[in-house]
Amino acid sequence: MNLRQVFVSLLMFGVAGLLLFMYLQAWIEGQHTASGEKLQQQITNQDAVIANCLDEIPPVHCKTTTKHNWACSKMMVLSSSSWTELLGMEDFTLPPPGTQRKVVQSRHVPPGHSRQEMAILDSRHWQGKADPFGAVAVSLVSRLSDQQKISEPPLSQFREVYLPLALRPLNKTLVKGDEWKDVGSTQEKRRSFLYEFCQKYNSRKKLRTHLVHMVSRIYVEDRHKVLYCEVPKAGCSNWKRVLMVLNGLATSTRNISHDDVHYGKHLRKLDSYDLKGIYTRLNTYTKTIFVRDPLERLVSAFRDKFEHPNSYYHPVFGKAIIKKYRHNADEEALKTGSGVKFKEFIQYLLDSHRPVGMDIHWEQVSKLCYPCLINYDFIGKFETLEEDANYFLQLVGAPAELKFPKFKDRHSSDERTSAEVVRQYLKELSKEERQLTYDFYYLDYLMFNYTSPIV
């Protein structure tokens, strides 16, 4: 064999080796990609457990199974055993269709509670069984389905989460003056009411959930050790201004613009910390949430996002809503997404096959802040926003000159969304649509003891 033949042989051998190496590398990468996609799907499934559980809870009234009924159709395909597994209650049974609720006599009203509060906790029963509509809270802490238990990805974000055994008393040593006595008393009633509600419908089983997702709406102020869960349309813009002042990022709430509040990224969220930082703050900081009557919050969000020019909500949500729910829509409306009607917005909200996803401005508080998993120390309400906020600022030792701002963040010339304004908007809906809208926010009404609207 001459030198040329040896060279050609070596070259062919090298090329064959290179091709074999490339094939093996591609095969290995393919295996890794498939495993990664499978793991990501497992994470997605795990992360959606709580939200999906809430979606499966039937509404208060389930008389029809029309295509717009977001829950009735789901209820019809779930057997009683499926609901038992979903809610984690061995004695849970679905009532037969058409069964009326049986109200039992309320127990003795303990000090600090109203009969209305105790009636909500005591009167929801189905023929002696736990009422599924009162039991919606247990879905927040129920065990995972077998499908989600099949694989437990070794991710550090997943940890066992427990409800605290007892309410942590508020430290009131920094509160000055007797004028806060009534506000403090009201606060204790709210805390006790929510805690008892969650305790009553908690299966007391540990829950493996995505902790980072659970705290993704919580803002952190380290100087005064405050955790604030953001509920849009319940004073959140001014609360962020207050947190920025507390944190030394501004000298006055008046000097902070709307864009700085929402797009400046000056404040950290709890999910930006490592696991140790998250747990430490959850266990030691004062956790607060401010809520609002659900339908008032809904109408306020609609007015803000759809009745004023908006470069995001009109093209993203407006165009999709008009295209699906408006018959014979003109070309201009389809192009801009402007002019969405409240009835069309409600059709989108109640549709189980929405053309575009949910948004934090009208998402349920139970899915934003997980109030039965995170034991909030302070529950403020938009209806008493100023006095609740200023009382809270004293509790955490804020500077005496810092007061919660009174000004309206945007559209200051508009009438504030009130109960009367809500009634005017509800007139645009059919009776069934009004009932289904209330059903959609039923858990929020129940958890925070809001009076049921006349729908």
Buried (B, 14 or more C-beta within 10 A) or exposed (E): EEEEEEEEEEEEEEEEEEEEEEEEEEEEEEEEEEEEEEBEEBBEBBBBBBBBBBBBBBBBBBEEEEEBBBBBBBBEEBEEEEBBBBBBBEEBBBBEEEEEBBEEEBEEBEEEBEEEBBBBBBBBBBEEBBBBBBBBBBBBBBBBBEEBEEEEEEEEBBBEBEBEEEBEEBEEEEBEEEEBEEBBEBBBBBBBBBBBBBBBBBBEEEBBBBBBBBBBBBBBBEEBBBBBBBBBBBBBBBBBBBBBBBBEBBEEBEEBEEEBBEEBEBBBBBBEBEEEBBEEBBEEBBBBBBBBBBBBBBBBBBBBBBBEEBEEBBBBBBBBBBEBBBEEBEEEBEEBBBBBBBBBBBBBBBBEEBBEEEBBBBBBBBBBBBBBBBBBBBBBBBBBBBBBBBBBBBBBBBEEEBBBBEEEBEEEEBEEBBEEBBEEBBEBBEEBBBBBBBBBBBBBBBBBBBEEBEB
